[in-house]
Amino acid sequence: MNSTANNGVERDGHSDLTASVEATVREALAVIRPGAAALGGDEDLAQAADLDSAEVMDLIMEIEDRLDLSIPVETTAQARSINELCAGIVRLKRSLS
């Protein structure tokens, strides 16, 4: 029973962190490319938002500033969608806590 309760808490904590990170990513995206924050989570971020490489770096810096953390290049390179970027940031935040 305790493990089920603990798992539920972990899932809720994970959900809260994921939702918070996604909201931050979308807010940062809206700063870089207004209107792009409404993109689907699985769409190719750079292509669907029409971001060039400089704008992608601006987006990452905006997210870093908002979350007060440094996102490794490999996390950025592996993420093609908002969902993938959020998952990478959540993993990073969990590894730091």
C-alpha positions in Angstrom: 0.0 0.0 0.0 2.8 2.4 0.9 4.6 1.8 -2.4 1.4 2.6 -4.3 0.9 5.8 -2.4 4.6 6.7 -2.9 4.3 6.0 -6.6 1.2 8.2 -6.8 3.1 11.0 -5.1 6.1 10.6 -7.3 3.8 10.7 -10.4 2.1 13.8 -9.1 5.5 15.5 -8.4 6.7 14.4 -11.8 3.5 15.8 -13.4 3.9 19.1 -11.6 7.5 19.5 -12.6 6.8 18.5 -16.2 3.9 20.9 -16.4 6.0 23.7 -14.9 8.9 23.1 -17.3 6.5 22.9 -20.3 4.9 26.2 -19.3 8.3 27.8 -19.0 9.4 26.5 -22.4 6.3 27.7 -24.1 6.6 31.2 -22.4 10.2 31.4 -23.6 9.2 30.3 -27.1 6.5 33.0 -27.2 9.3 35.6 -26.5 11.4 34.3 -29.4 8.6 33.5 -31.8 5.2 34.9 -30.8 2.4 32.5 -31.8 4.7 29.4 -31.7 3.9 28.6 -28.1 0.7 26.9 -29.3 2.6 24.3 -31.3 1.8 20.7 -30.7 4.2 19.0 -28.2 5.4 16.5 -30.8 6.0 18.9 -33.7 9.5 19.5 -34.9 10.3 22.6 -32.9 12.8 24.4 -35.2 10.8 23.6 -38.4 7.3 24.2 -37.1 8.3 27.4 -35.3 10.6 28.4 -38.2 13.6 28.9 -35.9 17.1 29.4 -37.3 20.1 28.2 -35.3 20.5 31.6 -33.6 16.9 31.7 -32.5 17.2 28.1 -31.1 20.1 29.3 -29.0 18.1 32.4 -28.0 15.3 30.1 -26.9 17.7 27.9 -24.9 19.2 31.0 -23.2 15.7 32.3 -22.4 14.7 28.9 -20.8 18.0 28.8 -18.9 17.4 32.3 -17.5 13.8 31.5 -16.5 14.8 28.2 -14.8 18.1 29.4 -13.5 20.0 26.4 -14.9 22.5 25.6 -17.6 21.1 23.2 -20.3 23.9 21.0 -21.8 24.3 21.1 -25.5 23.6 17.4 -25.8 20.2 17.9 -24.2 19.4 20.5 -26.8 20.8 18.5 -29.7 18.7 15.5 -28.8 15.5 17.4 -28.5 13.5 17.9 -31.7 10.1 18.7 -30.1 8.8 20.6 -27.2 8.0 17.3 -25.5 11.6 16.1 -26.0 13.1 19.3 -24.8 10.8 19.3 -21.7 11.7 15.7 -20.9 15.4 16.5 -21.2 15.1 19.5 -18.9 13.0 17.5 -16.4 15.7 14.8 -16.3 18.4 17.5 -15.8 16.4 19.2 -13.0 15.9 15.8 -11.3 19.6 14.9 -11.5 20.4 18.3 -9.8 18.0 17.9 -6.9 
